[in-house]
Amino acid sequence: MNTSRLPQALALLQREGPLPTRDIGQALGVSQPTVSRLLASAGDRIVRIGRARATRYAAARDIGRAGSRWPLYRIGPDARPVHLGEIRALAGDAFHFETARPLPSFVHGAFASGLYPGLPWFLDDQRPQGFLGRAFVHRVSGDIGAPDDLLRWQADDVLLALLRHGHDQPGDLVLGDAALQEALQATLSDVGTLAPGERDERYPLLAEAALRGEAPGSSAGGEQPKFLAHLREEHGVRALIVKFSERTDTLAGRRWADLLHCECIAANVLLGHGQAAARSEVLEAGGRVFLESTRFDRTPVRGRHGFVSLAAIDAAFHGHGRIDWWRYAGELEHDGWLHAEDAHRLRVLGWFGALIGNSDMHLGNAGLVLADDRPLALAPAYDMLPMMFRPAASGEVVERGFAAIPPLPEQHDAWLEAARAAQVFWSQVVDSDAVSAPFRAIAGQAGESVARALARYAA
């Protein structure tokens, strides 16, 4: 057939984005059957989106030398891979996800056709971010031809990084064959795995390496200095995120050490009150305090569980940017993302954080277990600590007052549950010999504030 109009068709789709055959035919002045034959002759340069009358066509876009289409895999809890579908880059910085089987959670709502205006939302949490993300960018930017500054990265930079170096990102998704092969090889390797007795010697060295930007592993978010580790145990390997303080011979270092002890106490209090939370343990070595948090997106056989932050859900479907967890819980339940029980748990976590002085409760610090179908399960709590008492950016320890926040009437039950747990938290901080005397005094005052609020609103 005559394909002389194919360049015109491609230029049209690159300029206008996905279009149905009717609009393409009108723009080119040809019949719909002619358009269909023309598009079929284009091969991989044209991507079909949707089915039947909803079908649209888009121009494919090559990214660097990586091509325009890549398989997406999940690594299951048993460490075995499953093919989920194929992601394709389109003109105009858009992407299309062609699923290999039904995945209602991934292609929901405005994305039911698998078309996304940028990198698909379920990959958002694999973007480099925070302390480890900057180290990741520093290591891989030269290889993929991207800027060495994380703030200057675009979606194409993220995608190339995931294809070449994304074998150990948060959650269970792996993009591309090369990253999958590296991920599977890692499940068979014991290199770098520590015995429990090696931690006192190795953790200070790993902390120094992390501060030099040499930390291996995924781009787990958060600004607190940290590194990733694997601990060899009787029933398998425990994957860890290990935060660490500055040296504790300074006021700022001592305060960060107190906060890491508080994070461990908060996790254990939540567990004691029926809330899922990351398993935590504190160690002191080399003049620093280390907080181990077990990764709930990893299994002892080096398998994985899915994860998506509330920030990714919000950016894709709701657009709040910042909202209290206890406010957002109802919307997530109403829209089918959470069961009623997990929505209640999220409300309790939101109030608990407020009542222990956690001023860093953005939507990236809570998440769901990403699975095929909605509703999704609420992920265990993490990064729960009284961040309002952190040192200032200058390193100075600034005194700050704490006052318990009273409940809104419709939030009374969740607030009451959280307040009781918060009272236990502050009490345990006061009683902890590992916490400095100045911070135990702060905890005593905060606990009294929560106790006064409970006395007024518990009835």
RAPEDA-V789697 format. One record per backbone hydrogen bond with DSSP energy under -0.5 kcal/mol. NH is the residue of the N-H (numbers start at 1). CO is the residue of the C=O. If there is no record, write none. Layout:
# RAPEDA-V789697
NH:CO + NH:CO
This chain:
# RAPEDA-V789697
3:1 + 6:3 + 9:5 + 10:6 + 11:7 + 12:8 + 13:9 + 14:10 + 15:11 + 16:12 + 17:13 + 19:57 + 24:20 + 25:21 + 26:22 + 27:23 + 28:24 + 29:25 + 30:25 + 35:31 + 36:32 + 37:33 + 38:34 + 39:35 + 40:36 + 41:37 + 42:39 + 43:40 + 45:42 + 46:43 + 47:58 + 49:56 + 54:51 + 55:52 + 56:49 + 57:19 + 58:47 + 60:45 + 61:89 + 63:67 + 64:62 + 66:63 + 70:87 + 72:85 + 73:174 + 74:82 + 75:172 + 76:74 + 76:80 + 79:76 + 82:74 + 84:72 + 84:82 + 85:72 + 86:98 + 87:70 + 88:96 + 89:68 + 90:94 + 91:59 + 93:90 + 94:91 + 95:116 + 96:88 + 97:114 + 98:86 + 98:96 + 99:97 + 100:84 + 101:84 + 105:372 + 106:103 + 107:103 + 108:106 + 111:108 + 112:109 + 114:111 + 116:95 + 123:120 + 124:121 + 126:123 + 127:124 + 131:222 + 132:220 + 133:129 + 134:130 + 135:131 + 136:132 + 137:133 + 138:134 + 139:135 + 140:136 + 141:137 + 144:140 + 145:141 + 146:141 + 150:148 + 152:149 + 153:150 + 158:154 + 159:155 + 160:156 + 161:157 + 162:158 + 163:159 + 164:160 + 165:161 + 166:162 + 169:166 + 174:73 + 176:71 + 176:174 + 179:163 + 180:176 + 181:177 + 182:178 + 183:179 + 184:180 + 185:181 + 186:182 + 187:183 + 188:184 + 188:185 + 189:186 + 193:190 + 194:230 + 196:232 + 198:195 + 199:196 + 202:198 + 203:199 + 205:201 + 206:202 + 207:203 + 208:204 + 209:205 + 210:206 + 211:207 + 212:208 + 213:210 + 214:209 + 220:218 + 227:242 + 228:216 + 229:240 + 231:238 + 232:194 + 232:230 + 233:231 + 233:236 + 236:233 + 237:300 + 238:231 + 239:237 + 240:229 + 241:293 + 242:227 + 242:240 + 243:241 + 243:291 + 244:225 + 245:289 + 248:287 + 250:247 + 254:250 + 255:251 + 256:252 + 257:253 + 258:254 + 259:255 + 260:256 + 261:257 + 262:258 + 263:259 + 264:260 + 265:261 + 266:262 + 267:263 + 268:264 + 269:265 + 270:266 + 271:267 + 272:268 + 273:269 + 273:270 + 274:271 + 275:270 + 278:381 + 281:292 + 283:290 + 285:288 + 288:285 + 290:283 + 291:243 + 292:281 + 292:290 + 293:241 + 293:291 + 294:279 + 295:239 + 296:294 + 298:295 + 299:303 + 302:299 + 304:76 + 305:297 + 308:368 + 310:363 + 310:366 + 311:363 + 313:309 + 314:310 + 315:311 + 316:312 + 317:313 + 318:314 + 319:314 + 322:320 + 327:324 + 328:324 + 329:325 + 331:327 + 332:328 + 333:329 + 334:330 + 335:331 + 336:333 + 337:332 + 338:332 + 343:339 + 344:340 + 345:341 + 346:342 + 347:343 + 348:344 + 349:345 + 350:346 + 351:347 + 352:348 + 353:349 + 354:350 + 355:351 + 356:352 + 356:353 + 357:354 + 358:353 + 359:357 + 362:360 + 365:362 + 366:363 + 368:308 + 369:377 + 370:368 + 376:337 + 377:369 + 379:367 + 381:276 + 385:383 + 387:385 + 388:357 + 389:386 + 390:387 + 392:396 + 395:392 + 398:396 + 411:408 + 412:409 + 415:411 + 416:412 + 417:413 + 418:414 + 419:415 + 420:416 + 421:417 + 422:418 + 423:419 + 424:420 + 425:421 + 426:422 + 427:423 + 428:424 + 429:425 + 430:426 + 431:427 + 432:428 + 432:429 + 433:431 + 435:432 + 440:436 + 441:437 + 442:438 + 443:439 + 444:440 + 445:441 + 446:442 + 447:443 + 448:444 + 449:445 + 450:446 + 451:447 + 452:448 + 453:449 + 454:450 + 455:451 + 456:452 + 457:453 + 458:454
